Amino acid sequence: MDTTCRVESVPGSLVQPLETSPHLIDYVGCSQRFDQLRLESSFRHSGWTHLRERVKTGLMQAGEPPNVVERFCKCGSNAWIMQSRDNPERFKLSAFHCKHRLCLQCQHELRRIVAANLLARLDGRKVRFLTLTLRHAAGDGDGEQPSLHDNINRLYDSFTKLRRTSSWKHHVVGGVSFLEVKRTSQGWHPHLHILFDGKYFPQRELSNLWLRCTGDSYIVDIRDIPGSDGIRYITKYCTKVSTFMSDEELVQMIHSLRSRRTFTTFGTWSHWKLSTPPKTEEVWIYLYPLHDVLRAADRGETWAAEILTQLNHRPYLLPEGDFDKPPE
């Protein structure tokens, strides 16, 4: 059976038949490539398939540019298994990454990079962990609550004012802040989690400063912690995509986070490139396309199953354990 068709230029086309050769579309090749994309995507994103579909729909409803949605959909494609030249028992996966802030897998990888860089910089020393929140706004006379976009702007503006105060400059040397966005029954509730290096900062003094900067908010939480404990907790906000919001609220969040930095360094930490992968001398060699290994594993071939097992148990760059609650 002929699986190709000949395509000629069509009426109204700017390219005339004499200007180009007829070309062929290989339907079997297209079908095979589609299957490869499906396999590659399911391997990378199997842990959040349903939520990923919601995010993809949200991106389209929010009017994100087509190239942004396309990059999100193609995340995990062109996947190759790579082998360490120095340690042949080590494997890793190389693939196209969309790097979208709502792509759970891309943000997991960002988390590992940020955590590794912070661990190397802090080198086990103690830092201070600070959380800044805003009081829930009562809304206007019609009961309309401030938008998430307005709340985040207000939070960031207040934090900028805080960093400009003489008291902050006296107590704080440098640090990094991460944005967390929560949706509660009272509305949107963004707040900042901050790791910083510096002197003892009395909570009452900090609370009064925060009230002065915000005009109505005074609740702050500050504590001394080992750097590794703070890193385990604070970097999870690189990856946090809530499933407990409606599709409409998801679209609002996409609009509000567009072109906005969700973590940033300040003070003496400003030059730290936390999102740049740590340099390594290890040399990696392209070994097999991922889809070939997945099909070999389905056929029961042991070598393929062993490689996939290695990929699914990659060493995590964070210390053992994880925190869902702030470190004590």
Summary of the structure (lengths in Angstrom):
residues: 328
radius of gyration: 24.7
end to end distance: 69.1
largest distance: 80.7
contacts: 895
relative contact order: 0.16
helix: 44%
strand: 21%
